[in-house]
Amino acid sequence: MQSQNKPNVILFMVDQLSARWLEVARDRGICALPNLDWLRENGTSFARTFSSNPVCSPTRATIATGLCSRAHGLIMNGYALNPEIPTFMQALQKEGWRTGAFGKLHLRPHHESLVHDYHPYGFDVVHGTEDDRAGEWLDWVKEAHPEHYEAALSTAWPAVPGYAEYGPDGVDLRPAIRAAKERYPHPTEPKNSPKAYTLPFPEEVSQSSWITARALDFIRDTHSEQSFFVHISYVAPHGPFCPPGEFMDRVNPEKIPAPVPADWLNDTDAPEYFQKMARVLHGESDDRPSWMKDIAVTSSSNEQPPLIPDLSHERHCYFADITHLDEQLGRVRKALQDAGRLDNTYIIFVSDHGEFLGDHGFWQKQERHYDGGIRVPLIIVGPGLQKNAICQEIVQLEDLCPTILEMTDVPLPHLRFRHFGGHLDDSAPAISGRSLVELCRGEVPDDWREEAYVESFPCFGPGTLGAWARTVRTSRYRYTFYPDGHGEQLFDLEADPDEQKNLVNDPEHAALRREMKDRLMEQIIRQDYPVSPRDLFWFGIH
């Protein structure tokens, strides 16, 4: 059993939360977030943290392994992470930490199964529930709160294959789900829609509250002399946005800003991929990308392009979800304090990727690399680290794996590369990420990165090659290349923080464009360094 002088680690993860929205909430006073405020006051906030592949599964695999998407192989939703690739959870487990995972892990695809065995990735205890709302949470509602079971079914995703033969008896739940959706969201909330609604059952029955409760049980049940790692991972505020109704009153909707304009609609240099969307919005085409299929468009005048409709209710629900998550963070913090473990626990708050929430005329995330989609919140609190500090260095989510291992003084996973002839090579870096511990102590290494790299592989089928965006992001500039002649974007984020003026063909920025394109090419190549792994042999495992 591990001695308690070894620190505990909480990875508190939310889904689809942009750094932008926490900043807006704080700066404009939209809602009170006292527990996130406590984290900021007691730790280091990383202002420039980027998701290198801004969708759920690739990012989560990257956090677990410290590897970029092309190294671990989970390049888009629908793929699975091979559990034989070393994870930091396995390393902690091997060294005696008790490890638990609660909520959404998404290291395996929804279409594969509604319930996955995540123990092989390095977890002693797992209680999972994901976007589809199936599995343990739904079964718990049926058993513990049967009066709310039909309402819980109304939140499910019936298109996921597992609902056709659900549970050990293989029950077809799809008819019951469809019937429940006809009754809910609750008819007394006229603004509710499939995209945003208040939960039709009490807060204590919510998926987020259930996730927290399972994590708190784990913390309380872990022997006081044993260290633990707890991955607490929420579906919220991933769409559809569905907070408990009482949390709507904790948000001041009048302070929520209007969406940032769709800059590309009238931009002659906008990527052809975006022009396709512009033609849809202008009513010249009905070939909608997947992200637009559930959004109606409304015409304005002949002089103005059609607009994305009013999204005020969606934004209100989103911020209400954030306030609910802040309360969950407070529950975890109190449990650590009550157990006498807060002072010896690192807490990491992070999101996997962002959400546009109507900014630039966009919804969700994926291959549109504006700030709202790729920059995520990251706050780290723990023994020996700075308090009330803001770090402006560029960070990527690959860095969390080596950070957690350095915090716990656990060696990196044994990951080496084979060359031709089969011999193993330790000369190249084993993983892509770098530990953030020095930055958390206020020390900046001389060779710290000067840019972030972001890539996308469309989630919903191959689509057009133009959607396979590649981006390099420095502290001041963002350059994105859309292949197959689909175009480029270049923004000066210091002069134009809302990314409204594409400078890609501005003569005064021609040299900058060439420089950023060269930097992007180097980053693309680095993704395959030192080898381009295709199976476990290349990882030196077999």
N, C-alpha and C positions, 0 to 999 in steps of 0.2 A: 504494500500500500504506500502511496506517495505521501511524503511529509507535507504538512500544510505550509511550510516555509516556501514551497514552490507556488507561484501565483496561479490564480484562477483566471479564466478568460471568458468573457461574454461577447459573442458576435451577434449584435442586435441589428437585424437586416430587414429593410422594408423594400417594397417592390414598386418601381416606376415613380420614384420621387426625385425631381430635379433639385439641384442645389439652388437654382433660381427661386423656387417656390418657398423654400425656407427663408431665404433672404428677403423676399417680398413680404412674407408674413411678418417677419420681425420689423422691417423698415417701415411698413405701412400700418402696423398695429391691427392686422386682420384678425388674429386670434392669439390667445395666450398659450405659450408652450413652455411652461415652467421647468419641465424635466430636461428638455433640450437646452434650455438656458443654463441649467445646472451643469450639463455636460460641457458646454462651451466655456463656462467660468472655471471649470476644474480640469480642463484638458487642452489639447491642441486641435484647432479646426483647420482643415486643409481646404483652402479656397479654390484650388485648381486641381481637382481630382477628376479623372476621366475614365469612362468605361470604354475599353478598347474594341468592344464588339457589342453595341448597345441593345441587346435583347437578353432575355432571361437566362436560358441554359448556358450559352457560351460564357457569359460573365461569371456565373456561379462555378463553372468548371475552372475558370481562370483563377478565381479566388482560392479554390481548394488546392490547386496544384502549383500556382505561381508561374504557370506557362501561358503563352499566348494561344489564341484559338487554333492556329495551324499546328502548334506543337502537341496540344492534347487531343485535337481531332474533333472536338465538339464545336463545329463552326456555325451552326444555326439550330434553332429549335427543331426538334424532330430527331436529333442525334442523341446518343447516350455516351456518357463518360465511362471509359473502360476502368473498372475499379482496381485493375492491376497497376495503373499509373499511380505513383505515390502521391498521397495527399498529406497536408499538415495534420489532419485529424488522425490518420493512421500513425503518424510519428508521435503525436501526443499520447495516443492510446498505448503504443508500444512502451513508452517511458513511464506509464503508470497513471496518467490522467484518466479520470472517468469522463466519458464523452457522451453528450446527448444532443439530439437534433429534434426540433419541434416546429412544425408548420411546413412551409414550402421549401423544398430542396431543389426540385426540378433538374436533377442531374440525369434523369431519364425522361423520355417523351410521354406526353399524355396519351397518345394513341396506342402506346405499348401496353399500358395497364392503368387502372385507376389507383392501384395500390402497389407500391414498389418496396423492395427490400433494400434499404440503404445501409444496413449494417456493414457490408463489405467495404464501404468507403471510409470506415474508421469510427463508427458510432456504436457505443454499448447499448444505448436506449434511443429509440426512434418513435415519435408520435407525429405522423404526417397528415397534412391536409393541404391541397393545392387549389389552383384556379378553378378546377372543375367541381369543387365542393363535395366530392365523394369521400368515401373511406371513413376514417375514425371519427371525424367531427360529425358527419351526417348520421352515422350509426349512434353516436353518443346522444345527439338530439332526439332520435327516435326512442332511445331507452330512457334518458333522463328527463326529457321535456317533450313527451309525445304530443302535447297540445300545440306545439310549434313545428311539428315535423312537416306538415304540408307547406307551411311558409318557408321552411328551410329548403324543401324541394324546389320552390320557385326560384331559388338563386343558383340552381345547378346548371351545368352545361350539357344538355341532352345529346348534343352532336358527338360527344366523346364516346368512342365505341363501347367502353366498359359498362355503360348503363343498360345496354341491351341484354346483358346477362350479369346482373349485379349480385355480388355476395356469394356465399357458399351454395345457396339454393338456385342461383342463376336466374333471378327474377328480372323481368323486363320492366325497368322503372320509367321508361320513356313516356308511356301514357300518363302516369301519375305526375311526372314533371310538367308535361304540357298542360294538364288540367290545373296544376298549381299556378303556372304562369298566367293562366287566364284570370285568376283571382288576385294575383299580386303583381307588381307592387301595390301597396295599400291604396284603395280608391280615394281616401281622404287627402292624399297628396297629389294634387292635379299636375304638378310639374314633373312628377316622376316619369321616367322612361326606361327602356332597357339599358341605356348608357349610364344613368345616374338615378339612384333612388334611395330613400331611407329604408333601413331594414324593417321588414314586417314582423319582427319579433324583438324581445327585450335585449338590451346590451349584453347581459350576462350569458345569453345564448349565442352571441356572435362568434364567428370563426376566430377573430383576433383575440377575444377574451379567452376562448378555449385554448388557443396556442399558448398564451401567457400562463394559464393555469397549469398546463402540463409542464412547462419549464420551471415554474415555482415548485411544483412537487419534486422535480429532479433535484433542485438546489437544496431543498429541505431534507430530502432522503439521502443525500451524499454525506458520508461520514465526515465529521469535523476534521479528521486528520488526513483526508484525501482531497487532492486538488481536482478541479473539474474544468472542462471546456463545455460551454453551452452555446449551441447555435440556435437562436430564436429568430425565426424567419416568417414574416407576415406576407400574405397575399396583398393586403392593402398597402398603398392606395391604388394599386393596379385596377384598371377599369374592368367591369363597370364599377363606378364609385358608389359605394353603398354603406355609408356610416350609420350608426344607431341614431334614431331620430333626435334624441335630446342633445346630440352634439352639434346639430345645426344651429342651435341658439348660442353656441360658443364662438360663432364666426360672425364678423360684421361684414355682410355682403357689400355694403356701400364702399368699403375700402379695397375691395378686390379690383385690380386694374382691368381695363379692357384688353382684349388680345392685341398683341403686337401685329401690325399690318402684314399682309402677305406680300413681301417685297418683290417676289419673283413674278407676280402677275403682270407687271408692266415693265419688266426687265428684259430688254432685247438680248442680253447676254446670259440669261438664266439657262440652266441646263435643259436640253431637249426633254429629259425625263420629267422635269417640272412643267415644261410647256404642254405636255400631254395632260397634266392635271389642270392647267389653265384652260385648255380647250373644253374640258368637262365643265369647269365652273362657268365658262362663257356659253354653255349650252350647245357647243359645236360638236360634241362627242359624248357618247354615253359609256365609253370604255373606261370605267373607273378602276383605279388601283384598289387593292383590297382594303386599305385603311379608310377609304371613302365610302365603302358600300353601305354603311349604316348611318351615314350623315346626309340629310337632305340639304339641297342648296336652294336658295331663293333668289329670284331676279330682283335687281334694283331698277335703275334707269338705263337708257341706251348709252349714256355717257360713262356710267360706272359699271365695272364688272360685277357679276353676281357674287354674293357674299356667303361665307359660312354663317349659318343662323346663330341667333343669340345662344351663348353657352353659359349664361350666368348661373343657371341651376347646377350645371355640371361642375363649374368652378366652386360653387358653394359647397357641394357634396365633397369635392376633393379636399378642401381645407378642413371640413368637418372630420374627414377620415384622418387627417394629420393630427388633429387635436385628440382623437381617440387613440392613435398610436402613441402620442406623448403620454397619455395616461397609462398605457401599458408599460412604457419605459419607467414610469414612476413606481409601478407595482414591482418591477424587477429590482429597481434600486432599493426599495423598502425591504424586500426579502433579503437582499444581500446585507443590508444594515442590521436587520433583526437577527441574522445568523452570525453576525460579527465578522463578515467576510468582505465588506466593501473596501476596506483599506488595502486588502491584498488581492484585488481583482482588477484586471484590465477590462474596460468596456469599450467596444468598438461599435460605433453607429455608422451605418453605411446603406446606400441603395445600390441596386444593380445597374440601373440606367434611369433615364429621365422620362418626362411626359411633356408634350407640347401644350396641351390643354387649350388649343385654338390659336396659339401664337403662330404667326406666319401662315395661318390658314390650315395648320396641320393638327392631327390628332394622334395620340399614342407616341411611337418612337421610331425605331428601325433606321432605314438608310438615309435619313435626312439629318445631316450632322450639325444642325444648329445647336447653340449652347444648351438650350432646354432639353435636348435629347441625349447629350453626351457628357455633360458635367454633372457630377453627383455629389451629395453631401458626404463628408467623412469627418468624424470627430473621434479622437482617441484619448481616453482618460486612464490613468493608472499610476501605480507607485513609481516615484522617481522621475515622472514626466512633468513638463511645463504645465502651468495652469494659465487659463485665460490668454492663450497664445493663438495667433493666426499665422499659418504657414502659407507663403505664396509660391513655394516651389511646385513644379509640375509633378503630379503623382498619378499613377495608373493602378487599377485594381489588382494587377499582378503582384503589387507590392505587399498585399496583406498576408499572403502565405509566409514569406520570410520574416515579416514583422512579428507575427504571432510566434514563430519558432525562436526568434531572438529574445522576445519577451520572456519566454519560458525556458530559455537556455537548452533547447532541444535541437539537435543537429538537423540540417537539411535532409530531406529524403535522399536515399542513396540512388542518385540518378546520374548515370554516366552514359557516354555515347560510344557505340562501336564503329570502328572504321572497317574498310575492306580488309578481309583476312580475319576479322572477328575480334581484334584486340580492343580493349576498353581504353577510353581516353578521358582523363580528368582535367585536361588543360582548359577546356571551354566552360563557360558558366552553365551550371546545371539547369537553372530556371531563368525566366525572363525578368522577374521582379527583383526589387531591392528593398531591404528592410527600411522602415520609416523611423526606427527607434532614435537614430541620431537627430533627425528632424524634430521629433517629439521632445528632445532635450535642448533644442535651440541651436543645434550644430548642423551646418550645411556642408556636406562633402564637396570638395573642389570639382569633382567630376560628375556632379548630379546632372540629370538629363535636362535639356533645354527645350524639349518638345514632347508632345504626346502623339501617339499614332492611334487612329480609329479606322476600323474596316467593317463593312457590312456584307452579309450574304443573305439575300432576301429570304424571309421565313416561309412565305406562302407559295412556294413553287418558284421555278427559275425566273419567270417574268421576263423583263428585258435586261440585257447586260448593262444598260445604263444605270440600273439600280444598285450595281455592285460598287458602291461608293468607297473611296479611300481618302483619308484626311490626315493632314499634319496640323497640329495646333500648338502654337507657341504662346508665350504670355501676352503677346499683342495681336497676332494674326491667326486667321483660320483659312487654310487652303484646302479645297476639296476637288477631287478629280472624279468625273463620271465617265467610264470608258465607252468605247464604241462610238466616239464622236458626240456623246451626249453633253459635253461641256464641262465647265469649271466654275468654281466660286472662290473669291478672295475677299476677305473682310478685314478691315482695320478695327479691331475690337476696342481700341483706346478711343478713337474718334467716333466710332459707330457701334456702341455696345449692343444695340438691338439688331445688328446684322441686316441693315436695310439697303446698303449701297454696295453692289458687287463691283469690285475694282479690277476684275480679271482682264479687261481690255482697256483700262485706263493707261495711256502712254506714260504717265508719271510713275506708274507702279510696274512697269514692264520688267525692270531688273529684279524687283521683289518677287514677281510671279515666277521668274526663272529660278530664283534661289529657293523658293518654297517648293517648286516642282522637283528640284534636285533633292531637297531634304526629304520629300515624300518618297522618292525612288529609293533612297538609302534606307528609310524605315521599312518599306515593303520588303527589301532584301533581308533586313535584320530579322524579320519574322521567321525565316527559315534557317537562321544561324544557330548552332554550328552545323546542323544537319536538318534535312526535311523529314521528320519521322513519319513512318507509315505503319509501323507495327511495334510491338514491344521489344523486338530485337534491337531497334535503334535506340531504345532507352537503356540498353545495357542490362535488361532484366532476364532475358533468356540467352 
